[in-house]
């Protein structure tokens, strides 16, 4: 956006950005339309991304990661978002990797993280159930301890990366009598796991290239050592502590998409003529885009501050929740205004602005719905 450079950027990150941009342009953009039609990316994309170092970028090298920090992950999010790509679920993959890094045993970290960084394992987080979304205490998926194993029974839905997931963090009740203190995260390797089944890849109104699926666990026996954390009952706390990371990445993706939408709309209105002049010559268009540009710039400055805090370990839950609340709402407003300026063409799927519009709506739902964000912020008053 003009000559603005994020304060967290440096020359080394610019080189990393160039590599990420080439990968997006060469490996993702040419295939995105096909992936949207088939409702999932090709499995090989994950291996290719791992080969060039775009997975687990902020995981320490001792565990097979790139060894960068939150800024490296931010660069990948931006380069994917700046082309309106929502098919590549790398952020969810990274979020799961952070659960392993922050709460896993040394054995778990050395086992799973290198395989996630290479793309051998695709990560997913199984929280939502048909009857439990934002209210995690309503989770009914059960993991019962039987000797050296847990037996998992339950159903999950709306699981991003669900089709290709090789490692799933399953949020379940290990002791239903304890409420939120009875929730645990069991890490599950899905390959050849008896009783595990992926259901439908769900048909969404947007983000159609991203595999969002149902999961079913029918008496799945998994090793007790796959419990995340040293003891049961820590799942709720683990989820809450890592939410700032997740919400910062979601917000950053929203900013990158807004910047892309603004650039597309300025270009379109500069070239589209009506009533003997370009659309951009019309005062209404200029004023609308002035409002859009202002919102985008405010969002950019806000999220850049969040990324700096995230890198330094200072991003708190309230700030991350404010960022997600404000930015994702701004994203939906911006996409609506930009689509309007495209007129009838904005309603055509072949125009990227239509995809940006439909892809944006879920941003106010997943990762914590608007209503939850408001409640978190309100409690800080």
ChimeraX attribute file (.defattr): number of C-alpha atoms within 10 A of each C-alpha:
attribute: neighborCount
match mode: 1-to-1
recipient: residues
	/A:1	12
	/A:2	4
	/A:3	5
	/A:4	9
	/A:5	10
	/A:6	14
	/A:7	11
	/A:8	15
	/A:9	15
	/A:10	11
	/A:11	8
	/A:12	9
	/A:13	15
	/A:14	13
	/A:15	11
	/A:16	15
	/A:17	19
	/A:18	13
	/A:19	16
	/A:20	23
	/A:21	19
	/A:22	12
	/A:23	18
	/A:24	21
	/A:25	14
	/A:26	11
	/A:27	14
	/A:28	19
	/A:29	15
	/A:30	11
	/A:31	15
	/A:32	20
	/A:33	16
	/A:34	14
	/A:35	19
	/A:36	18
	/A:37	11
	/A:38	15
	/A:39	21
	/A:40	24
	/A:41	25
	/A:42	15
	/A:43	14
	/A:44	11
	/A:45	14
	/A:46	23
	/A:47	20
	/A:48	16
	/A:49	19
	/A:50	22
	/A:51	13
	/A:52	13
	/A:53	18
	/A:54	25
	/A:55	29
	/A:56	32
	/A:57	24
	/A:58	21
	/A:59	23
	/A:60	16
	/A:61	15
	/A:62	12
	/A:63	21
	/A:64	20
	/A:65	23
	/A:66	21
	/A:67	14
	/A:68	15
	/A:69	16
	/A:70	21
	/A:71	20
	/A:72	25
	/A:73	21
	/A:74	21
	/A:75	22
	/A:76	23
	/A:77	24
	/A:78	24
	/A:79	23
	/A:80	24
	/A:81	22
	/A:82	21
	/A:83	20
	/A:84	26
	/A:85	26
	/A:86	22
	/A:87	22
	/A:88	24
	/A:89	22
	/A:90	22
	/A:91	22
	/A:92	20
	/A:93	25
	/A:94	26
	/A:95	20
	/A:96	24
	/A:97	28
	/A:98	20
	/A:99	21
	/A:100	21
	/A:101	19
	/A:102	15
	/A:103	17
	/A:104	20
	/A:105	17
	/A:106	11
	/A:107	10
	/A:108	18
	/A:109	21
	/A:110	16
	/A:111	13
	/A:112	22
	/A:113	27
	/A:114	24
	/A:115	20
	/A:116	26
	/A:117	29
	/A:118	22
	/A:119	25
	/A:120	18
	/A:121	23
	/A:122	29
	/A:123	28
	/A:124	30
	/A:125	24
	/A:126	25
	/A:127	23
	/A:128	23
	/A:129	22
	/A:130	12
	/A:131	13
	/A:132	16
	/A:133	19
	/A:134	18
	/A:135	10
	/A:136	18
	/A:137	18
	/A:138	17
	/A:139	25
	/A:140	20
	/A:141	24
	/A:142	23
	/A:143	28
	/A:144	17
	/A:145	16
	/A:146	12
	/A:147	8
	/A:148	10
	/A:149	17
	/A:150	22
	/A:151	18
	/A:152	26
	/A:153	19
	/A:154	18
	/A:155	23
	/A:156	27
	/A:157	24
	/A:158	23
	/A:159	24
	/A:160	22
	/A:161	27
	/A:162	29
	/A:163	24
	/A:164	21
	/A:165	23
	/A:166	19
	/A:167	24
	/A:168	24
	/A:169	23
	/A:170	26
	/A:171	26
	/A:172	29
	/A:173	28
	/A:174	24
	/A:175	18
	/A:176	19
	/A:177	9
	/A:178	12
	/A:179	15
	/A:180	19
	/A:181	18
	/A:182	18
	/A:183	28
	/A:184	28
	/A:185	28
	/A:186	27
	/A:187	27
	/A:188	22
	/A:189	19
	/A:190	19
	/A:191	11
	/A:192	7
	/A:193	13
	/A:194	13
	/A:195	14
	/A:196	20
	/A:197	16
	/A:198	19
	/A:199	16
	/A:200	15
	/A:201	23
	/A:202	18
	/A:203	12
	/A:204	16
	/A:205	11
	/A:206	18
	/A:207	24
	/A:208	25
	/A:209	24
	/A:210	25
	/A:211	29
	/A:212	26
	/A:213	21
	/A:214	23
	/A:215	22
	/A:216	18
	/A:217	22
	/A:218	15
	/A:219	17
	/A:220	20
	/A:221	22
	/A:222	23
	/A:223	16
	/A:224	17
	/A:225	16
	/A:226	19
	/A:227	25
	/A:228	25
	/A:229	20
	/A:230	11
	/A:231	9
	/A:232	17
	/A:233	23
	/A:234	19
	/A:235	25
	/A:236	19
	/A:237	13
	/A:238	18
	/A:239	17
	/A:240	10
	/A:241	13
	/A:242	17
	/A:243	18
	/A:244	24
	/A:245	23
	/A:246	20
	/A:247	24
	/A:248	25
	/A:249	27
	/A:250	23
	/A:251	29
	/A:252	27
	/A:253	30
	/A:254	32
	/A:255	29
	/A:256	22
	/A:257	30
	/A:258	34
	/A:259	26
	/A:260	19
	/A:261	28
	/A:262	21
	/A:263	15
	/A:264	17
	/A:265	23
	/A:266	17
	/A:267	12
	/A:268	17
	/A:269	21
	/A:270	14
	/A:271	13
	/A:272	12
	/A:273	13
	/A:274	11
	/A:275	7
	/A:276	7
	/A:277	12
	/A:278	15
	/A:279	21
	/A:280	21
	/A:281	14
	/A:282	13
	/A:283	10
	/A:284	12
	/A:285	18
	/A:286	15
	/A:287	12
	/A:288	14
	/A:289	21
	/A:290	12
	/A:291	13
	/A:292	22
	/A:293	18
	/A:294	11
	/A:295	18
	/A:296	25
	/A:297	16
	/A:298	14
	/A:299	25
	/A:300	23
	/A:301	14
	/A:302	19
	/A:303	24
	/A:304	22
	/A:305	14
	/A:306	25
	/A:307	25
	/A:308	18
	/A:309	17
	/A:310	19
	/A:311	16
	/A:312	11
	/A:313	11
	/A:314	13
	/A:315	18
	/A:316	16
	/A:317	20
	/A:318	18
	/A:319	20
	/A:320	26
	/A:321	26
	/A:322	19
	/A:323	23
	/A:324	30
	/A:325	24
	/A:326	16
	/A:327	28
	/A:328	27
	/A:329	17
	/A:330	21
	/A:331	30
	/A:332	21
	/A:333	17
	/A:334	27
	/A:335	25
	/A:336	18
	/A:337	20
	/A:338	28
	/A:339	22
	/A:340	15
	/A:341	20
	/A:342	20
	/A:343	10
	/A:344	9
	/A:345	14
	/A:346	20
	/A:347	16
	/A:348	13
	/A:349	11
	/A:350	11
	/A:351	14
	/A:352	18
	/A:353	27
	/A:354	21
	/A:355	23
	/A:356	29
	/A:357	24
	/A:358	18
	/A:359	22
	/A:360	27
	/A:361	19
	/A:362	16
	/A:363	23
	/A:364	22
	/A:365	16
	/A:366	15
	/A:367	19
	/A:368	19
	/A:369	17
	/A:370	20
	/A:371	12
	/A:372	16
	/A:373	22
	/A:374	15
	/A:375	12
	/A:376	16
	/A:377	16
	/A:378	10
	/A:379	8
	/A:380	7
	/A:381	5
